[in-house]
């Protein structure tokens, strides 16, 4: 599986999800997008977005210092 990375560190909500939404049409079925974020509502917003778009969140990893790495399968 191919994967891509979207670095949204330092962006405040809703910017990380807006960047995710802009990138999503370019993703192919089965591809994995790793999104890095540190906004306080990033995980919740990503879960809501994934549910609405019928995408699968594979993992949420705490990278320390308030940073998260969320893997979304398209």
C-alpha positions, 0 to 999 in steps of 0.5 A: 500500500502506498502512503502519503504524509500531511504535516498539519503541525502548528495549524489550528482547527479547522485548518488541519481538516480543511487541508485533509479535505483538499488532499482527499480527492487525490487519494486512491482507494486503499492508499493510506494518509498519515496526518500529523497534527497538534491542535487540541481537537485534531483527533476528534475532528479527524474521526468526525471527518472520516466517519462522514466521508466513510474512510477508515482510521487505522491508528492514532499514535501519540508522538509526544508533546501534544502531537498525534499521527493519524493514519486514514485509509482511503 
